[in-house]
Amino acid sequence: MMAGPLQGIRVIEFSQIIAGPVSGVLLSDLGADVIKVEPPWGDPWRAGGGMRISDTESKVFISVNRGKRSVSLNLASDEGRSIVHRLVSNADVVTVNHRADVLPKLGIDYETLRRVKPDIIYSEITAFGRDGPFANNPGYDLLMQGLTGIMASEGVLEGYKSGDTTVNDGVPRYLLATPMVDFATGYSVVQSVCAALFYRERTGKGQKVETSLFANALTIQAHSLTDIENAPAPGTVFVNDELPLLRNAGLTYPEIDDIYRERRPFPFAVFIYYRSYQTADQVITLGCLSEPMRKKAADCLGIEDIRFNDDYDPATEESRQFAIDLAHRVEEIMRGKPSTDWIRIFQKAGVPAAPVLYVEEMLDHEQSHAVGMIIEQQHPVGGRVRGPGPLSKWSESPPEAVRTSPGRGEHTREVLSEAGYTAAEIKDFHDSEFAWTG
C-alpha cells in the first residue's frame, strides 16, 4: 500500500490555538509534511487551557499538533522573513489565522507569498470574514457560540454557587465539552485545501481560500438557520415580530428566553424517542428519528402512542397534554430496569440505544480500539500520550499519525538544512536570534 494520499505535499502552518492547528493534524494524517512555524515564544496554546505539563507543553497543545515539525523563527526580522519565503518557495500550501493587519508585517500575506510561489494554496482562517462591520474584530469559539445562536438555542441558563454568591445567574451557558466551531473550521480547511490542490492539479493555478469561524458556526446550524418563505419557522417569526419589542421593554434574558421557548415547536413528538433517560442504575440515550423506528421503541416500552394515528392533531391542548403525560410515563418505565437490560431490549429490536459515558472512558472502550481510533505515542515531556488517531480508513493509501506534537523549534535545524542552508548559516541564525534550533 502507498503512504497517505497527500504524500509529497508540504504545508507551512502559521496557525495557532485550535482551528488552524486542527487542520494541520488532519493534513499530516493524510500524508502531508506539515511544518509549523512558531514565534520565539511558541504557539500561545503551549501554555494554554490550564493544562500545562511544562513551560512549553500543555495537553491542549499536544492534542492538536501531532504529526508536525516545528520551526521557530523571528518573523519581525528581515532574516526571519527571508527564511520563511525560502520555505514557502518549496511548499504547496500555507495556512494562516492572524489578523489582516499583522500578515503583511510578518511577510506572510497572500500577495507577498504568491510572488514567492505563484501556485501556492493559501488557506486563511478569520474570525468573522474580511468584509462587513465585524471584519476587524477578534473572535474565538465562545464568541461565535454566543453571536450565532448556538448558546441561545441550547437553552441552558447558567447559575452556580461560589460561597453564598450566585455567579453567572441567568445567562446562557456555552457548550464546553469541545470547541465545536474551532474543530468544524479546521475540518472545512482540510476540505478546501484538498479541493484547491485538485484544482491546481488540473489547471496549474494556486489560489487563496478563506473561511471563518463565523461561517462555520452558521453552517453547522443549517437545520435551525434555514428559513422557508411558505412555512416560516416559529422561531423566525418570534425574532422578527416579538424580540425587538421585548428587548426595548427591558426584559431580562431569562424572561425573553422563556417566551422564545414557548414560541418554538413543541418537541415532545420527537424527543420522547430521541433523548437521554435515567434507568434503574445509569443513563442511556435512545435515538429514533424515523416513525418506523419510533414504533419499534414504543413496542419495547409497552406503550400506546396515539400520535402514530392518521387522525392525530398535534395542535390541540389535549395533544400537548398527552405528550407531556406520555413523556413522564416513559421516564418512569425507563427507571424500572438497569441500563444493560434496556440496551439489550432495544438493540434486539433494532432500536438505536447506547449508554452515556465520559469522554475519558473512550480511551479504553472496546469500540474505540476495535476501529483503531485510539493511538499511542511517546512524547519526550509528557511520556505516553493516548488520543484519537486518523478519522478515516483507506484501502490503498491509509492515513497515519506519524509523530507526536513537536517541541518548540525542535526541527528548525532539520528543516533549514533541507531548504539549503549550511550548518554555519543555521548557527548564525540561532546566535543572531533569527531562528531557534530547539
C-alpha positions, -999 to 999 in steps of 0.1 A, spaced: 0 0 0 11 36 -6 16 62 21 -11 87 27 -28 104 -3 -11 137 3 24 123 4 48 148 -12 26 178 -3 43 203 20 23 226 43 36 256 61 14 263 91 14 298 106 -18 290 125 -21 288 163 -45 280 191 -71 254 177 -89 258 144 -58 261 122 -37 235 140 -66 210 138 -64 213 100 -26 207 102 -31 175 122 -56 161 96 -34 171 67 -5 154 83 -25 122 89 -32 123 52 5 122 44 14 159 41 46 172 55 33 199 79 59 224 91 46 246 120 63 280 121 62 294 156 74 327 171 103 326 196 79 321 225 59 294 207 23 289 199 3 305 228 -16 272 232 17 256 245 9 273 278 -29 275 274 -60 259 287 -49 255 323 -34 221 313 3 228 313 28 200 318 59 221 314 68 257 304 64 249 267 40 220 267 3 215 275 -23 189 270 -43 211 247 -13 219 225 -3 183 222 -38 173 213 -40 195 181 -4 195 169 7 159 165 23 149 132 40 182 126 76 195 125 83 228 144 104 257 132 109 287 155 116 320 136 116 357 144 93 370 116 97 405 128 132 404 113 142 406 77 162 375 81 133 355 96 110 366 68 137 357 42 139 322 57 101 318 56 100 328 19 126 302 11 105 276 29 73 287 10 91 285 -23 93 248 -18 58 244 -3 24 236 -17 1 250 10 2 278 36 -23 281 64 -27 313 85 -51 326 111 -36 360 120 -53 394 119 -53 411 84 -30 439 96 -4 415 110 1 394 79 19 420 58 42 430 87 53 393 90 56 389 53 31 361 51 1 378 34 -12 362 2 1 389 -22 36 386 -8 37 348 -8 21 344 -43 50 364 -56 73 339 -39 53 309 -51 27 317 -78 9 284 -75 7 284 -37 -25 273 -20 -31 299 7 -57 290 33 -67 318 56 -89 315 87 -105 347 101 -129 352 129 -157 369 110 -145 372 74 -126 400 58 -157 421 50 -185 437 70 -187 456 103 -171 427 122 -142 422 98 -115 436 121 -129 422 154 -111 394 172 -131 363 178 -130 329 193 -152 298 196 -171 312 226 -180 345 208 -193 325 178 -214 303 200 -229 335 215 -233 356 184 -247 329 160 -273 315 184 -256 282 195 -257 292 231 -293 306 230 -306 276 210 -291 252 236 -312 269 262 -292 260 293 -291 290 317 -261 291 339 -260 297 376 -237 282 401 -227 290 437 -195 304 449 -199 306 487 -231 325 493 -230 342 459 -246 330 427 -222 335 397 -234 340 361 -270 336 372 -295 335 343 -270 338 314 -268 311 287 -240 286 291 -216 279 263 -211 243 251 -178 235 269 -174 198 260 -154 207 229 -148 239 209 -171 228 181 -168 259 160 -130 256 160 -130 220 151 -156 224 124 -135 252 109 -104 230 109 -123 203 91 -135 228 65 -99 240 59 -89 205 50 -118 201 26 -109 234 9 -72 227 8 -77 193 -8 -101 207 -34 -77 236 -42 -49 211 -47 -71 191 -70 -79 223 -89 -42 231 -92 -35 196 -105 -59 203 -133 -52 239 -141 -17 247 -126 -32 276 -107 -29 282 -70 -54 304 -51 -64 319 -18 -91 301 1 -107 318 30 -131 306 57 -141 319 91 -152 308 125 -184 328 118 -192 310 86 -187 276 101 -208 284 132 -236 293 108 -231 262 86 -233 237 114 -267 252 124 -283 248 89 -313 230 103 -322 259 125 -310 287 103 -328 277 71 -359 299 65 -387 288 42 -410 315 28 -441 294 26 -435 277 60 -419 302 84 -405 287 115 -420 299 148 -385 309 160 -381 331 129 -415 347 135 -406 354 171 -372 370 162 -388 392 135 -420 403 153 -416 400 191 -379 400 200 -372 437 193 -402 448 213 -392 426 243 -357 439 243 -369 475 241 -392 468 270 -362 459 291 -370 422 297 -341 401 311 -325 374 292 -343 346 311 -376 363 306 -371 366 269 -358 330 267 -389 317 283 -410 333 257 -387 322 229 -391 285 240 -429 289 242 -429 300 205 -407 273 192 -421 239 180 -433 217 208 -406 190 210 -422 160 227 -435 145 195 -399 136 186 -380 139 218 -396 110 237 -378 88 212 -347 109 209 -333 118 242 -315 105 273 -331 86 301 -323 77 337 -326 39 341 -325 20 373 -288 24 376 -273 47 349 -282 69 320 -287 58 284 -296 75 251 -324 64 228 -322 76 192 -352 72 168 -356 97 141 -380 78 118 -416 68 126 -410 31 120 -381 32 144 -403 51 170 -430 24 167 -404 -3 175 -393 17 205 -429 21 216 -433 -17 214 -402 -22 235 -415 2 261 -450 -13 261 -468 20 254 -495 31 231 -488 64 213 -518 79 196 -495 103 177 -490 74 153 -527 76 143 -536 92 110 -562 115 126 -538 128 153 -538 166 155 -507 179 173 -521 215 177 -547 207 203 -543 212 240 -553 176 246 -524 165 223 -500 187 241 -510 173 275 -509 137 261 -473 143 250 -463 156 285 -480 128 303 -465 102 280 -430 116 285 -434 113 323 -447 78 319 -418 67 297 -394 82 322 -410 61 349 -408 30 327 -372 35 319 -363 37 356 -377 2 361 -348 -17 345 -310 -13 346 -292 2 315 -278 -31 303 -312 -46 302 -327 -17 283 -299 -16 258 -302 -53 251 -340 -49 246 -337 -20 222 -308 -35 203 -326 -68 198 -355 -48 182 -331 -28 160 -336 4 180 -305 26 185 -296 29 221 -263 34 240 -250 42 275 -240 77 285 -203 77 293 -175 102 300 -151 110 272 -121 97 292 -138 63 292 -133 62 254 -95 57 258 -101 21 269 -135 15 253 -137 -17 232 -153 1 202 -126 28 202 -100 2 199 -119 -21 175 -119 7 149 -84 19 156 -94 53 169 -71 54 199 -35 56 191 -5 57 215 26 78 210 56 87 231 62 123 240 96 135 253 80 155 281 45 140 286 55 104 283 29 81 269 2 100 250 -31 84 240 -58 100 220 -78 100 187 -60 89 156 -68 94 119 -105 96 115 -109 77 82 -97 44 68 -83 40 33 -79 7 14 -50 19 -8 -33 49 9 -40 48 46 -36 78 68 -11 76 96 -2 96 127 35 99 121 47 116 152 37 132 184 35 170 187 68 188 183 88 207 208 92 244 201 117 247 173 126 210 175 130 207 137 144 241 129 179 228 121 165 199 101 140 219 80 165 247 73 191 222 62 166 207 38 160 242 25 197 245 16 211 265 45 245 254 57 253 244 93 273 276 97 243 297 84 219 279 107 242 285 137 245 322 128 207 325 126 205 310 161 232 332 175 216 363 160 181 352 173 165 350 139 159 313 144 158 289 174 171 254 169 153 238 199 
